[in-house]
């Protein structure tokens, strides 16, 4: 199956799985579990929400326990939030500000989440393989995140 076809099928699965529900906790948990189990070579998949302080606070995820709070502007997640665009890191060891929550992670993609113009969080995928996320994966994961965002009510911000 081509990479495009994998994401095509997965996008349909996301829309079916989230149909009729808009709650962030419910949809976020199911979305993370689906992506974690359906895409090969991932060791962590999940959400961080923007706190009023700018910190990113852990949300629903699949994988090992992760860092609860990422300081504002730091890590791959903070960098993607600051540039308000997806960020792909082929080798996290070469990204000076990478925050290692799971030492198995070698490459990473972070996609920001918006309600209109307002950035309210990020979706993060980690892989134990170097350069796991190519251009087709970036486009595919952005498609999945769009389907998630269309089905889901943006959550209230977490506490400072
Ligand atoms: N590596 C991320 C932190 C989150 S974990 O990957 C779950 C970062 O550098 O922002």
Backbone and ligand atoms as CSV (ligand in chain L), in Angstrom:
chain,resi,resn,atom,element,x,y,z
A,1,UNK,N,N,0.846,-1.194,0.000
A,1,UNK,CA,C,0.000,0.000,0.000
A,1,UNK,C,C,0.888,1.254,0.000
A,2,UNK,N,N,0.531,2.247,-0.845
A,2,UNK,CA,C,1.345,3.475,-0.877
A,2,UNK,C,C,1.120,4.264,0.416
A,3,UNK,N,N,2.058,5.154,0.713
A,3,UNK,CA,C,1.921,5.976,1.920
A,3,UNK,C,C,0.632,6.793,1.830
A,4,UNK,N,N,0.334,7.313,0.631
A,4,UNK,CA,C,-0.893,8.101,0.448
A,4,UNK,C,C,-2.116,7.250,0.783
A,5,UNK,N,N,-2.136,6.010,0.297
A,5,UNK,CA,C,-3.292,5.125,0.533
A,5,UNK,C,C,-3.450,4.797,2.015
A,6,UNK,N,N,-2.319,4.665,2.725
A,6,UNK,CA,C,-2.383,4.401,4.170
A,6,UNK,C,C,-3.095,5.550,4.885
A,7,UNK,N,N,-2.710,6.790,4.533
A,7,UNK,CA,C,-3.327,7.941,5.207
A,7,UNK,C,C,-4.769,8.144,4.749
A,8,UNK,N,N,-5.042,7.796,3.502
A,8,UNK,CA,C,-6.413,7.870,2.990
A,8,UNK,C,C,-7.328,6.977,3.840
A,9,UNK,N,N,-6.893,5.754,4.041
A,9,UNK,CA,C,-7.680,4.794,4.839
A,9,UNK,C,C,-7.787,5.246,6.295
A,10,UNK,N,N,-6.670,5.720,6.808
A,10,UNK,CA,C,-6.653,6.145,8.209
A,10,UNK,C,C,-7.548,7.375,8.421
A,11,UNK,N,N,-7.568,8.276,7.456
A,11,UNK,CA,C,-8.437,9.461,7.600
A,11,UNK,C,C,-9.902,9.012,7.681
A,12,UNK,N,N,-10.274,8.045,6.865
A,12,UNK,CA,C,-11.661,7.530,6.923
A,12,UNK,C,C,-11.934,6.895,8.289
A,13,UNK,N,N,-10.958,6.149,8.796
A,13,UNK,CA,C,-11.117,5.521,10.125
A,13,UNK,C,C,-11.280,6.587,11.214
A,14,UNK,N,N,-10.489,7.673,11.116
A,14,UNK,CA,C,-10.600,8.759,12.101
A,14,UNK,C,C,-12.007,9.335,12.056
A,15,UNK,N,N,-12.496,9.622,10.861
A,15,UNK,CA,C,-13.831,10.242,10.748
A,15,UNK,C,C,-14.905,9.309,11.304
A,16,UNK,N,N,-14.783,8.018,11.051
A,16,UNK,CA,C,-15.766,7.055,11.585
A,16,UNK,C,C,-15.679,6.965,13.115
A,17,UNK,N,N,-14.442,6.896,13.605
A,17,UNK,CA,C,-14.230,6.726,15.042
A,17,UNK,C,C,-14.759,7.912,15.843
A,18,UNK,N,N,-14.626,9.119,15.271
A,18,UNK,CA,C,-14.988,10.325,16.027
A,18,UNK,C,C,-16.405,10.808,15.720
A,19,UNK,N,N,-17.073,10.171,14.776
A,19,UNK,CA,C,-18.411,10.625,14.376
A,19,UNK,C,C,-19.353,10.622,15.578
A,20,UNK,N,N,-20.082,11.722,15.773
A,20,UNK,CA,C,-21.081,11.789,16.831
A,20,UNK,C,C,-20.525,12.172,18.188
A,21,UNK,N,N,-19.215,12.427,18.271
A,21,UNK,CA,C,-18.621,12.840,19.560
A,21,UNK,C,C,-17.742,14.065,19.297
A,22,UNK,N,N,-17.768,15.039,20.198
A,22,UNK,CA,C,-16.935,16.228,20.003
A,22,UNK,C,C,-16.053,16.512,21.220
A,23,UNK,N,N,-16.138,15.667,22.242
A,23,UNK,CA,C,-15.368,15.903,23.467
A,23,UNK,C,C,-13.875,15.652,23.237
A,24,UNK,N,N,-13.054,16.613,23.670
A,24,UNK,CA,C,-11.606,16.512,23.428
A,24,UNK,C,C,-10.975,15.293,24.106
A,25,UNK,N,N,-11.360,15.031,25.366
A,25,UNK,CA,C,-10.742,13.902,26.072
A,25,UNK,C,C,-11.070,12.577,25.377
A,26,UNK,N,N,-12.346,12.422,25.007
A,26,UNK,CA,C,-12.778,11.176,24.358
A,26,UNK,C,C,-12.128,11.046,22.973
A,27,UNK,N,N,-12.257,12.095,22.172
A,27,UNK,CA,C,-11.715,12.018,20.812
A,27,UNK,C,C,-10.191,11.986,20.807
A,28,UNK,N,N,-9.584,12.760,21.720
A,28,UNK,CA,C,-8.120,12.794,21.771
A,28,UNK,C,C,-7.549,11.432,22.147
A,29,UNK,N,N,-8.176,10.783,23.120
A,29,UNK,CA,C,-7.702,9.462,23.554
A,29,UNK,C,C,-7.842,8.443,22.425
A,30,UNK,N,N,-8.992,8.439,21.768
A,30,UNK,CA,C,-9.190,7.481,20.680
A,30,UNK,C,C,-8.309,7.786,19.467
A,31,UNK,N,N,-8.147,9.063,19.166
A,31,UNK,CA,C,-7.302,9.458,18.027
A,31,UNK,C,C,-5.854,9.029,18.274
A,32,UNK,N,N,-5.345,9.296,19.484
A,32,UNK,CA,C,-3.960,8.919,19.798
A,32,UNK,C,C,-3.791,7.400,19.706
A,33,UNK,N,N,-4.758,6.664,20.267
A,33,UNK,CA,C,-4.654,5.190,20.250
A,33,UNK,C,C,-4.696,4.665,18.816
A,34,UNK,N,N,-5.576,5.236,17.990
A,34,UNK,CA,C,-5.693,4.775,16.599
A,34,UNK,C,C,-4.386,5.008,15.833
A,35,UNK,N,N,-3.867,6.235,15.930
A,35,UNK,CA,C,-2.639,6.551,15.182
A,35,UNK,C,C,-1.485,5.673,15.687
A,36,UNK,N,N,-1.393,5.514,17.004
A,36,UNK,CA,C,-0.312,4.713,17.606
A,36,UNK,C,C,-0.333,3.273,17.090
A,37,UNK,N,N,-1.529,2.707,16.961
A,37,UNK,CA,C,-1.621,1.302,16.563
A,37,UNK,C,C,-1.643,1.096,15.060
A,38,UNK,N,N,-2.024,2.102,14.297
A,38,UNK,CA,C,-2.156,1.910,12.843
A,38,UNK,C,C,-0.917,2.333,12.052
A,39,UNK,N,N,-0.167,3.321,12.558
A,39,UNK,CA,C,1.038,3.729,11.831
A,39,UNK,C,C,2.235,2.956,12.385
A,40,UNK,N,N,3.034,2.377,11.493
A,40,UNK,CA,C,4.187,1.613,11.989
A,40,UNK,C,C,5.296,2.503,12.547
A,41,UNK,N,N,6.135,1.924,13.383
A,41,UNK,CA,C,7.353,2.588,13.888
A,41,UNK,C,C,7.088,3.846,14.695
A,42,UNK,N,N,6.139,3.788,15.596
A,42,UNK,CA,C,5.927,4.917,16.509
A,42,UNK,C,C,6.109,4.421,17.945
A,43,UNK,N,N,6.694,5.251,18.800
A,43,UNK,CA,C,6.777,4.865,20.214
A,43,UNK,C,C,5.983,5.801,21.118
A,44,UNK,N,N,5.491,6.921,20.567
A,44,UNK,CA,C,4.672,7.829,21.391
A,44,UNK,C,C,3.863,8.736,20.471
A,45,UNK,N,N,2.619,8.941,20.843
A,45,UNK,CA,C,1.699,9.764,20.061
A,45,UNK,C,C,0.793,10.493,21.050
A,46,UNK,N,N,0.660,11.795,20.954
A,46,UNK,CA,C,-0.268,12.444,21.886
A,46,UNK,C,C,-0.362,13.945,21.742
A,47,UNK,N,N,-1.158,14.524,22.664
A,47,UNK,CA,C,-1.502,15.943,22.618
A,47,UNK,C,C,-0.847,16.698,23.768
A,48,UNK,N,N,-0.524,17.961,23.502
A,48,UNK,CA,C,-0.212,18.943,24.537
A,48,UNK,C,C,-1.100,20.155,24.310
A,49,UNK,N,N,-1.691,20.691,25.394
A,49,UNK,CA,C,-2.539,21.882,25.296
A,49,UNK,C,C,-1.773,23.121,25.761
A,50,UNK,N,N,-2.072,24.272,25.171
A,50,UNK,CA,C,-1.426,25.537,25.552
A,50,UNK,C,C,-2.051,26.075,26.833
A,51,UNK,N,N,-1.220,26.277,27.881
A,51,UNK,CA,C,-1.677,26.935,29.111
A,51,UNK,C,C,-1.566,28.449,28.904
A,52,UNK,N,N,-2.274,29.231,29.739
A,52,UNK,CA,C,-2.173,30.696,29.615
A,52,UNK,C,C,-0.733,31.193,29.726
A,53,UNK,N,N,0.124,30.504,30.475
A,53,UNK,CA,C,1.537,30.893,30.617
A,53,UNK,C,C,2.334,30.659,29.336
A,54,UNK,N,N,1.772,29.903,28.407
A,54,UNK,CA,C,2.521,29.524,27.202
A,54,UNK,C,C,3.102,28.120,27.306
A,55,UNK,N,N,3.144,27.566,28.523
A,55,UNK,CA,C,3.599,26.177,28.670
A,55,UNK,C,C,2.669,25.249,27.885
A,56,UNK,N,N,3.184,24.077,27.538
A,56,UNK,CA,C,2.352,23.052,26.901
A,56,UNK,C,C,2.137,21.943,27.919
A,57,UNK,N,N,0.878,21.602,28.150
A,57,UNK,CA,C,0.520,20.650,29.211
A,57,UNK,C,C,-0.027,19.371,28.580
A,58,UNK,N,N,0.469,18.248,29.102
A,58,UNK,CA,C,0.150,16.930,28.542
A,58,UNK,C,C,-1.358,16.649,28.474
A,59,UNK,N,N,-1.781,16.071,27.374
A,59,UNK,CA,C,-3.170,15.656,27.182
A,59,UNK,C,C,-3.228,14.168,26.872
A,60,UNK,N,N,-4.306,13.716,26.234
A,60,UNK,CA,C,-4.437,12.284,25.903
A,60,UNK,C,C,-3.281,11.805,25.030
A,61,UNK,N,N,-2.798,10.595,25.310
A,61,UNK,CA,C,-1.674,10.068,24.536
A,61,UNK,C,C,-1.674,8.551,24.552
A,62,UNK,N,N,-0.830,7.950,23.724
A,62,UNK,CA,C,-0.568,6.517,23.738
A,62,UNK,C,C,0.944,6.346,23.739
A,63,UNK,N,N,1.426,5.445,24.591
A,63,UNK,CA,C,2.872,5.241,24.708
A,63,UNK,C,C,3.262,5.309,26.167
A,64,UNK,N,N,4.552,5.430,26.434
A,64,UNK,CA,C,5.018,5.480,27.826
A,64,UNK,C,C,4.670,6.830,28.457
A,65,UNK,N,N,4.604,6.868,29.800
A,65,UNK,CA,C,4.353,8.149,30.471
A,65,UNK,C,C,5.328,9.209,29.965
A,66,UNK,N,N,4.819,10.455,29.817
A,66,UNK,CA,C,5.617,11.509,29.184
A,66,UNK,C,C,5.751,12.715,30.096
A,67,UNK,N,N,6.587,13.685,29.694
A,67,UNK,CA,C,6.762,14.936,30.435
A,67,UNK,C,C,5.406,15.617,30.552
A,68,UNK,N,N,5.068,16.041,31.767
A,68,UNK,CA,C,3.752,16.620,32.026
A,68,UNK,C,C,3.624,18.011,31.426
A,69,UNK,N,N,4.703,18.804,31.548
A,69,UNK,CA,C,4.624,20.210,31.158
A,69,UNK,C,C,5.903,20.601,30.424
A,70,UNK,N,N,5.751,21.142,29.215
A,70,UNK,CA,C,6.904,21.591,28.431
A,70,UNK,C,C,6.962,23.113,28.563
A,71,UNK,N,N,8.098,23.669,29.000
A,71,UNK,CA,C,8.166,25.119,29.204
A,71,UNK,C,C,7.931,25.873,27.888
A,72,UNK,N,N,7.271,27.031,27.992
A,72,UNK,CA,C,6.907,27.831,26.815
A,72,UNK,C,C,8.093,28.001,25.870
A,73,UNK,N,N,7.858,27.719,24.612
A,73,UNK,CA,C,8.865,27.964,23.580
A,73,UNK,C,C,9.951,26.906,23.500
A,74,UNK,N,N,9.904,25.894,24.371
A,74,UNK,CA,C,10.985,24.905,24.363
A,74,UNK,C,C,10.567,23.576,23.752
A,75,UNK,N,N,11.577,22.815,23.357
A,75,UNK,CA,C,11.348,21.510,22.760
A,75,UNK,C,C,10.884,21.639,21.316
A,76,UNK,N,N,10.742,20.493,20.689
A,76,UNK,CA,C,10.234,20.471,19.307
A,76,UNK,C,C,8.788,20.981,19.331
A,77,UNK,N,N,8.054,20.603,20.394
A,77,UNK,CA,C,6.647,21.027,20.504
A,77,UNK,C,C,6.556,22.547,20.613
A,78,UNK,N,N,7.404,23.138,21.490
A,78,UNK,CA,C,7.384,24.588,21.660
A,78,UNK,C,C,7.783,25.310,20.382
A,79,UNK,N,N,8.735,24.739,19.659
A,79,UNK,CA,C,9.188,25.363,18.406
A,79,UNK,C,C,8.071,25.331,17.359
A,80,UNK,N,N,7.353,24.203,17.283
A,80,UNK,CA,C,6.243,24.105,16.313
A,80,UNK,C,C,5.129,25.079,16.701
A,81,UNK,N,N,4.872,25.204,18.024
A,81,UNK,CA,C,3.842,26.134,18.485
A,81,UNK,C,C,4.247,27.562,18.141
A,82,UNK,N,N,5.518,27.907,18.361
A,82,UNK,CA,C,5.986,29.274,18.100
A,82,UNK,C,C,5.906,29.624,16.622
A,83,UNK,N,N,6.220,28.669,15.752
A,83,UNK,CA,C,6.171,28.987,14.314
A,83,UNK,C,C,4.780,28.745,13.739
A,84,UNK,N,N,3.875,28.196,14.544
A,84,UNK,CA,C,2.485,27.946,14.133
A,84,UNK,C,C,2.415,27.118,12.844
A,85,UNK,N,N,3.365,26.193,12.738
A,85,UNK,CA,C,3.406,25.312,11.563
A,85,UNK,C,C,4.013,23.987,11.991
A,86,UNK,N,N,3.736,22.939,11.208
A,86,UNK,CA,C,4.280,21.617,11.519
A,86,UNK,C,C,5.803,21.661,11.501
A,87,UNK,N,N,6.384,20.826,12.356
A,87,UNK,CA,C,7.842,20.733,12.407
A,87,UNK,C,C,8.219,19.258,12.386
A,88,UNK,N,N,9.075,18.883,11.435
A,88,UNK,CA,C,9.578,17.517,11.346
A,88,UNK,C,C,11.053,17.548,11.735
A,89,UNK,N,N,11.442,16.690,12.676
A,89,UNK,CA,C,12.855,16.596,13.073
A,89,UNK,C,C,13.323,15.183,12.752
A,90,UNK,N,N,14.272,15.077,11.828
A,90,UNK,CA,C,14.749,13.762,11.379
A,90,UNK,C,C,15.604,13.069,12.435
A,91,UNK,N,N,16.349,13.872,13.210
A,91,UNK,CA,C,17.238,13.314,14.234
A,91,UNK,C,C,17.143,14.206,15.468
A,92,UNK,N,N,16.413,13.739,16.469
A,92,UNK,CA,C,16.180,14.600,17.635
A,92,UNK,C,C,17.481,14.921,18.375
A,93,UNK,N,N,18.492,14.060,18.243
A,93,UNK,CA,C,19.775,14.319,18.913
A,93,UNK,C,C,20.446,15.553,18.323
A,94,UNK,N,N,20.098,15.905,17.087
A,94,UNK,CA,C,20.705,17.058,16.427
A,94,UNK,C,C,19.865,18.327,16.623
A,95,UNK,N,N,18.747,18.208,17.324
A,95,UNK,CA,C,17.884,19.362,17.593
A,95,UNK,C,C,18.205,19.807,19.026
A,96,UNK,N,N,18.939,20.925,19.151
A,96,UNK,CA,C,19.533,21.307,20.445
A,96,UNK,C,C,18.500,21.373,21.564
A,97,UNK,N,N,17.319,21.849,21.257
A,97,UNK,CA,C,16.327,22.112,22.302
A,97,UNK,C,C,15.337,20.954,22.494
A,98,UNK,N,N,15.637,19.815,21.911
A,98,UNK,CA,C,14.729,18.667,22.042
A,98,UNK,C,C,14.568,18.282,23.519
A,99,UNK,N,N,13.344,17.972,23.923
A,99,UNK,CA,C,13.087,17.515,25.296
A,99,UNK,C,C,12.843,16.009,25.230
A,100,UNK,N,N,13.730,15.235,25.829
A,100,UNK,CA,C,13.645,13.770,25.733
A,100,UNK,C,C,12.734,13.222,26.830
A,101,UNK,N,N,11.493,12.925,26.472
A,101,UNK,CA,C,10.570,12.308,27.441
A,101,UNK,C,C,10.758,10.801,27.398
A,102,UNK,N,N,10.919,10.272,26.199
A,102,UNK,CA,C,11.121,8.837,26.006
A,102,UNK,C,C,12.447,8.700,25.258
A,103,UNK,N,N,13.415,8.052,25.907
A,103,UNK,CA,C,14.759,7.993,25.318
A,103,UNK,C,C,14.796,7.154,24.042
A,104,UNK,N,N,13.696,6.410,23.775
A,104,UNK,CA,C,13.645,5.621,22.539
A,104,UNK,C,C,13.429,6.507,21.308
A,105,UNK,N,N,12.956,7.725,21.490
A,105,UNK,CA,C,12.604,8.584,20.337
A,105,UNK,C,C,13.842,9.008,19.556
A,106,UNK,N,N,13.782,8.851,18.234
A,106,UNK,CA,C,14.874,9.273,17.359
A,106,UNK,C,C,14.441,10.366,16.392
A,107,UNK,N,N,13.165,10.327,15.957
A,107,UNK,CA,C,12.655,11.389,15.087
A,107,UNK,C,C,11.243,11.733,15.534
A,108,UNK,N,N,10.775,12.886,15.058
A,108,UNK,CA,C,9.546,13.436,15.647
A,108,UNK,C,C,8.849,14.361,14.662
A,109,UNK,N,N,7.512,14.392,14.742
A,109,UNK,CA,C,6.738,15.403,14.003
A,109,UNK,C,C,5.750,16.024,14.970
A,110,UNK,N,N,5.619,17.344,14.891
A,110,UNK,CA,C,4.664,18.075,15.729
A,110,UNK,C,C,3.790,18.927,14.825
A,111,UNK,N,N,2.469,18.786,15.003
A,111,UNK,CA,C,1.496,19.534,14.180
A,111,UNK,C,C,0.671,20.421,15.114
A,112,UNK,N,N,0.660,21.736,14.871
A,112,UNK,CA,C,-0.134,22.617,15.739
A,112,UNK,C,C,-1.634,22.487,15.502
A,113,UNK,N,N,-2.401,22.818,16.552
A,113,UNK,CA,C,-3.862,22.704,16.507
A,113,UNK,C,C,-4.472,24.095,16.681
A,114,UNK,N,N,-5.422,24.433,15.838
A,114,UNK,CA,C,-6.021,25.767,15.857
A,114,UNK,C,C,-7.531,25.697,15.986
A,115,UNK,N,N,-8.093,26.714,16.672
A,115,UNK,CA,C,-9.530,26.979,16.607
A,115,UNK,C,C,-9.621,28.336,15.927
A,116,UNK,N,N,-9.941,28.372,14.655
A,116,UNK,CA,C,-9.805,29.618,13.895
A,116,UNK,C,C,-8.323,29.977,13.862
A,117,UNK,N,N,-8.003,31.208,14.367
A,117,UNK,CA,C,-6.605,31.650,14.405
A,117,UNK,C,C,-5.911,31.290,15.710
A,118,UNK,N,N,-6.711,30.856,16.686
A,118,UNK,CA,C,-6.152,30.632,18.031
A,118,UNK,C,C,-5.486,29.256,18.126
A,119,UNK,N,N,-4.174,29.298,18.454
A,119,UNK,CA,C,-3.441,28.043,18.675
A,119,UNK,C,C,-3.816,27.508,20.050
A,120,UNK,N,N,-4.323,26.288,20.120
A,120,UNK,CA,C,-4.709,25.781,21.447
A,120,UNK,C,C,-3.917,24.538,21.859
A,121,UNK,N,N,-3.082,23.993,20.987
A,121,UNK,CA,C,-2.291,22.829,21.373
A,121,UNK,C,C,-1.477,22.306,20.212
A,122,UNK,N,N,-0.850,21.164,20.449
A,122,UNK,CA,C,-0.089,20.494,19.392
A,122,UNK,C,C,-0.354,18.991,19.479
A,123,UNK,N,N,-0.167,18.337,18.350
A,123,UNK,CA,C,-0.207,16.877,18.279
A,123,UNK,C,C,1.208,16.416,17.938
A,124,UNK,N,N,1.731,15.493,18.717
A,124,UNK,CA,C,3.140,15.090,18.624
A,124,UNK,C,C,3.234,13.590,18.348
A,125,UNK,N,N,4.058,13.195,17.395
A,125,UNK,CA,C,4.333,11.767,17.138
A,125,UNK,C,C,5.835,11.546,17.204
A,126,UNK,N,N,6.245,10.526,17.945
A,126,UNK,CA,C,7.669,10.172,18.060
A,126,UNK,C,C,7.908,8.791,17.465
A,127,UNK,N,N,9.110,8.629,16.898
A,127,UNK,CA,C,9.467,7.333,16.318
A,127,UNK,C,C,10.833,6.888,16.830
A,128,UNK,N,N,11.019,5.579,17.011
A,128,UNK,CA,C,12.349,5.073,17.366
A,128,UNK,C,C,13.277,4.991,16.153
A,129,UNK,N,N,12.760,5.303,14.951
A,129,UNK,CA,C,13.575,5.263,13.729
A,129,UNK,C,C,14.004,6.683,13.348
A,130,UNK,N,N,15.236,6.819,12.853
A,130,UNK,CA,C,15.693,8.109,12.337
A,130,UNK,C,C,14.896,8.460,11.086
A,131,UNK,N,N,14.592,9.735,10.897
A,131,UNK,CA,C,13.939,10.237,9.688
A,131,UNK,C,C,12.693,9.425,9.317
A,132,UNK,N,N,11.884,9.117,10.308
A,132,UNK,CA,C,10.680,8.305,10.092
A,132,UNK,C,C,9.615,9.067,9.279
A,133,UNK,N,N,9.597,10.418,9.436
A,133,UNK,CA,C,8.483,11.192,8.884
A,133,UNK,C,C,8.918,11.967,7.644
A,134,UNK,N,N,8.566,11.431,6.473
A,134,UNK,CA,C,8.863,12.095,5.205
A,134,UNK,C,C,7.767,13.096,4.871
A,135,UNK,N,N,7.907,13.681,3.693
A,135,UNK,CA,C,6.957,14.697,3.246
A,135,UNK,C,C,5.531,14.132,3.154
A,136,UNK,N,N,5.401,12.904,2.684
A,136,UNK,CA,C,4.055,12.306,2.590
A,136,UNK,C,C,3.461,12.059,3.971
A,137,UNK,N,N,4.320,11.727,4.936
A,137,UNK,CA,C,3.829,11.547,6.309
A,137,UNK,C,C,3.385,12.881,6.890
A,138,UNK,N,N,4.165,13.937,6.637
A,138,UNK,CA,C,3.754,15.256,7.148
A,138,UNK,C,C,2.370,15.607,6.598
A,139,UNK,N,N,2.222,15.473,5.279
A,139,UNK,CA,C,0.926,15.806,4.663
A,139,UNK,C,C,-0.174,14.889,5.204
A,140,UNK,N,N,0.149,13.607,5.373
A,140,UNK,CA,C,-0.849,12.637,5.842
A,140,UNK,C,C,-1.267,12.910,7.279
A,141,UNK,N,N,-0.293,13.166,8.153
A,141,UNK,CA,C,-0.618,13.421,9.568
A,141,UNK,C,C,-1.374,14.747,9.695
A,142,UNK,N,N,-1.035,15.729,8.865
A,142,UNK,CA,C,-1.820,16.982,8.875
A,142,UNK,C,C,-3.265,16.714,8.453
A,143,UNK,N,N,-3.468,15.814,7.497
A,143,UNK,CA,C,-4.840,15.444,7.092
A,143,UNK,C,C,-5.602,14.825,8.257
A,144,UNK,N,N,-4.932,13.919,8.982
A,144,UNK,CA,C,-5.574,13.266,10.132
A,144,UNK,C,C,-5.928,14.292,11.199
A,145,UNK,N,N,-5.000,15.234,11.436
A,145,UNK,CA,C,-5.237,16.266,12.455
A,145,UNK,C,C,-6.401,17.167,12.018
A,146,UNK,N,N,-6.512,17.445,10.731
A,146,UNK,CA,C,-7.639,18.259,10.232
A,146,UNK,C,C,-8.953,17.520,10.503
A,147,UNK,N,N,-8.982,16.208,10.217
A,147,UNK,CA,C,-10.203,15.420,10.462
A,147,UNK,C,C,-10.523,15.426,11.954
A,148,UNK,N,N,-9.499,15.297,12.800
A,148,UNK,CA,C,-9.690,15.353,14.258
A,148,UNK,C,C,-10.278,16.710,14.663
A,149,UNK,N,N,-9.687,17.790,14.150
A,149,UNK,CA,C,-10.109,19.142,14.538
A,149,UNK,C,C,-11.536,19.422,14.086
A,150,UNK,N,N,-11.917,18.909,12.935
A,150,UNK,CA,C,-13.279,19.135,12.441
A,150,UNK,C,C,-14.319,18.462,13.335
A,151,UNK,N,N,-13.936,17.345,13.960
A,151,UNK,CA,C,-14.890,16.592,14.784
A,151,UNK,C,C,-14.908,17.061,16.238
A,152,UNK,N,N,-13.871,17.812,16.657
A,152,UNK,CA,C,-13.628,17.994,18.097
A,152,UNK,C,C,-13.727,19.440,18.538
A,153,UNK,N,N,-14.439,19.647,19.648
A,153,UNK,CA,C,-14.549,20.964,20.276
A,153,UNK,C,C,-13.208,21.295,20.931
A,154,UNK,N,N,-12.582,22.452,20.619
A,154,UNK,CA,C,-11.308,22.767,21.300
A,154,UNK,C,C,-11.537,22.813,22.815
A,155,UNK,N,N,-10.617,22.229,23.609
A,155,UNK,CA,C,-10.814,22.161,25.063
A,155,UNK,C,C,-10.536,23.492,25.731
A,156,UNK,N,N,-10.990,23.635,26.986
A,156,UNK,CA,C,-10.604,24.767,27.819
A,156,UNK,C,C,-9.091,24.692,28.048
A,157,UNK,N,N,-8.412,25.855,28.161
A,157,UNK,CA,C,-6.976,25.798,28.456
A,157,UNK,C,C,-6.740,25.178,29.826
A,158,UNK,N,N,-5.606,24.464,30.003
A,158,UNK,CA,C,-5.262,23.930,31.324
A,158,UNK,C,C,-4.814,25.077,32.227
A,159,UNK,N,N,-4.663,24.808,33.528
A,159,UNK,CA,C,-4.210,25.818,34.492
A,159,UNK,C,C,-2.782,26.271,34.168
A,160,UNK,N,N,-2.401,27.459,34.703
A,160,UNK,CA,C,-1.026,27.953,34.502
A,160,UNK,C,C,-0.056,26.912,35.008
L,1,LIG,N1,N,10.141,15.584,22.454
L,1,LIG,C1,C,9.174,16.621,22.726
L,1,LIG,C2,C,8.603,16.509,24.110
L,1,LIG,C3,C,7.377,15.665,24.182
L,1,LIG,S1,S,7.697,14.030,24.067
L,1,LIG,O1,O,8.251,13.698,22.783
L,1,LIG,C4,C,6.388,13.117,24.409
L,1,LIG,C5,C,9.772,17.984,22.513
L,1,LIG,O2,O,10.979,18.101,22.316
L,1,LIG,O3,O,9.024,18.956,22.536
